[in-house]
């Protein structure tokens, strides 16, 4: 029987450009993004990867981000 290899993905957020609309958090099915407890230079609570959940590589977060601050990389 063949094993199914889980996709390894990484989410990069340009936190200094995030305006905190949180559309990406809302659209992320696996919950791989969360709101940071820290503020960026513009005074917004930015989004950051959630270490407790893994990204499935769907790129929904990057697609809905109006400021293009999210990049998804995977196998």
Backbone as CSV, one residue per row, in Angstrom:
resi,resn,N_x,N_y,N_z,CA_x,CA_y,CA_z,C_x,C_y,C_z
1,UNK,0.845,-1.176,0.000,0.000,0.000,0.000,0.896,1.247,0.000
2,UNK,0.588,2.210,-0.835,1.364,3.443,-0.922,0.942,4.414,0.172
3,UNK,1.937,5.119,0.704,1.647,6.163,1.678,1.376,7.463,0.939
4,UNK,0.451,8.227,1.452,0.172,9.543,0.884,1.064,10.544,1.605
5,UNK,1.885,11.233,0.828,2.791,12.213,1.413,2.044,13.521,1.637
6,UNK,2.140,14.040,2.854,1.500,15.309,3.172,2.294,16.452,2.548
7,UNK,1.597,17.375,1.961,2.205,18.519,1.300,2.825,19.456,2.339
8,UNK,4.063,19.838,2.119,4.749,20.780,2.999,4.632,22.174,2.396
9,UNK,4.003,23.078,3.099,3.814,24.440,2.597,4.285,25.447,3.631
10,UNK,4.667,26.597,3.144,5.118,27.673,4.016,4.422,28.960,3.605
11,UNK,3.950,29.701,4.597,3.277,30.975,4.357,4.210,32.101,4.801
12,UNK,4.420,33.059,3.911,5.223,34.240,4.218,4.289,35.444,4.224
13,UNK,4.305,36.204,5.319,3.475,37.406,5.436,4.399,38.611,5.574
14,UNK,4.217,39.580,4.698,4.966,40.838,4.800,4.228,41.694,5.832
15,UNK,4.517,41.453,7.098,3.744,42.019,8.204,3.716,43.544,8.230
16,UNK,4.773,44.189,7.788,4.803,45.654,7.819,3.828,46.287,6.831
17,UNK,3.370,45.532,5.836,2.419,46.061,4.852,0.983,45.614,5.105
18,UNK,0.775,44.761,6.099,-0.564,44.242,6.402,-1.400,45.327,7.079
19,UNK,-2.630,45.537,6.576,-3.523,46.547,7.140,-4.586,45.946,8.053
20,UNK,-4.469,44.665,8.347,-5.352,44.044,9.326,-6.798,43.902,8.914
21,UNK,-7.070,43.586,7.669,-8.463,43.360,7.254,-8.931,41.958,7.649
22,UNK,-7.983,41.030,7.812,-8.214,39.648,8.261,-9.050,38.797,7.321
23,UNK,-9.156,39.201,6.067,-9.835,38.357,5.078,-9.126,37.019,4.950
24,UNK,-7.815,37.041,5.002,-7.035,35.808,4.868,-7.341,34.830,5.996
25,UNK,-7.487,35.346,7.203,-7.800,34.495,8.356,-9.174,33.863,8.170
26,UNK,-10.119,34.651,7.678,-11.483,34.164,7.459,-11.546,33.082,6.382
27,UNK,-10.752,33.226,5.330,-10.802,32.287,4.206,-9.884,31.076,4.371
28,UNK,-9.033,31.078,5.369,-8.092,29.967,5.572,-8.795,28.800,6.261
29,UNK,-9.122,27.766,5.491,-9.834,26.598,6.029,-9.069,25.875,7.135
30,UNK,-7.761,25.598,6.944,-7.054,24.864,7.997,-6.660,25.713,9.208
31,UNK,-6.889,27.021,9.158,-6.525,27.878,10.286,-5.035,28.134,10.401
32,UNK,-4.347,28.170,9.274,-2.892,28.327,9.264,-2.433,29.764,9.509
33,UNK,-3.381,30.705,9.599,-3.041,32.099,9.874,-3.769,32.564,11.129
34,UNK,-3.139,33.499,11.843,-3.763,34.064,13.039,-3.391,35.539,13.146
35,UNK,-4.150,36.263,13.955,-3.876,37.677,14.187,-2.782,37.776,15.250
36,UNK,-1.769,38.557,14.961,-0.663,38.746,15.897,-1.106,39.601,17.078
37,UNK,-0.415,39.465,18.179,-0.660,40.319,19.347,0.168,41.596,19.262
38,UNK,0.981,41.698,18.223,1.864,42.849,18.028,1.337,43.766,16.932
39,UNK,1.737,45.016,17.000,1.373,46.003,15.983,2.532,46.194,15.016
40,UNK,2.194,46.477,13.745,3.242,46.832,12.790,3.486,48.343,12.854
41,UNK,4.364,48.858,12.013,4.718,50.282,12.044,3.547,51.202,11.714
42,UNK,2.550,50.657,11.005,1.375,51.458,10.646,0.313,51.432,11.741
43,UNK,0.535,50.634,12.796,-0.404,50.577,13.910,-1.485,49.522,13.781
44,UNK,-1.295,48.544,12.904,-2.275,47.475,12.702,-1.796,46.177,13.348
45,UNK,-2.748,45.411,13.878,-2.442,44.049,14.303,-2.366,43.217,13.031
46,UNK,-1.194,42.788,12.688,-0.972,42.076,11.436,-1.257,40.586,11.581
47,UNK,-1.245,39.898,10.461,-1.485,38.459,10.419,-0.140,37.746,10.399
48,UNK,-0.093,36.575,11.042,1.126,35.772,11.057,0.768,34.295,10.946
49,UNK,1.726,33.466,10.536,1.451,32.027,10.459,1.128,31.456,11.836
50,UNK,0.176,30.554,11.881,-0.211,29.872,13.111,0.591,28.580,13.192
51,UNK,1.532,28.528,14.098,2.425,27.370,14.210,1.681,26.097,14.626
52,UNK,0.488,26.236,15.212,-0.279,25.075,15.665,-1.021,24.375,14.529
53,UNK,-1.204,25.049,13.414,-1.919,24.486,12.265,-1.003,24.501,11.054
54,UNK,-1.222,23.576,10.138,-0.369,23.540,8.953,-1.131,23.998,7.711
55,UNK,-0.413,24.668,6.855,-0.959,25.180,5.598,-1.133,24.030,4.609
56,UNK,-2.269,24.017,3.905,-2.496,22.969,2.898,-2.131,23.430,1.486
57,UNK,-1.674,24.674,1.351,-1.216,25.170,0.055,-2.299,25.620,-0.897
58,UNK,-3.494,25.884,-0.403,-4.603,26.256,-1.296,-4.458,27.668,-1.872
59,UNK,-3.691,28.515,-1.249,-3.428,29.918,-1.619,-4.648,30.837,-1.529
60,UNK,-5.707,30.406,-0.863,-6.892,31.263,-0.706,-6.524,32.564,-0.002
61,UNK,-5.645,32.489,0.979,-5.236,33.678,1.722,-4.563,34.705,0.809
62,UNK,-3.671,34.239,-0.034,-2.956,35.131,-0.949,-3.895,35.729,-1.996
63,UNK,-4.869,34.954,-2.416,-5.819,35.421,-3.434,-6.710,36.531,-2.894
64,UNK,-7.188,36.407,-1.646,-8.127,37.395,-1.104,-7.446,38.613,-0.491
65,UNK,-6.134,38.571,-0.304,-5.433,39.692,0.325,-5.414,40.907,-0.606
66,UNK,-6.068,42.007,-0.204,-6.118,43.185,-1.076,-4.776,43.912,-1.196
67,UNK,-3.869,43.667,-0.262,-2.577,44.350,-0.278,-1.422,43.465,-0.731
68,UNK,-1.728,42.245,-1.144,-0.736,41.305,-1.680,0.449,41.089,-0.743
69,UNK,0.168,40.898,0.539,1.244,40.726,1.513,1.517,39.264,1.855
70,UNK,0.781,38.335,1.239,0.929,36.918,1.563,1.443,36.138,0.362
71,UNK,2.427,35.293,0.631,2.964,34.383,-0.382,2.932,32.978,0.196
72,UNK,2.550,32.003,-0.630,2.495,30.611,-0.200,3.454,29.806,-1.062
73,UNK,4.323,29.060,-0.401,5.289,28.209,-1.088,5.081,26.771,-0.644
74,UNK,5.186,25.849,-1.582,5.030,24.445,-1.230,5.592,23.533,-2.286
75,UNK,5.534,22.237,-1.981,6.030,21.210,-2.907,5.048,20.985,-4.023
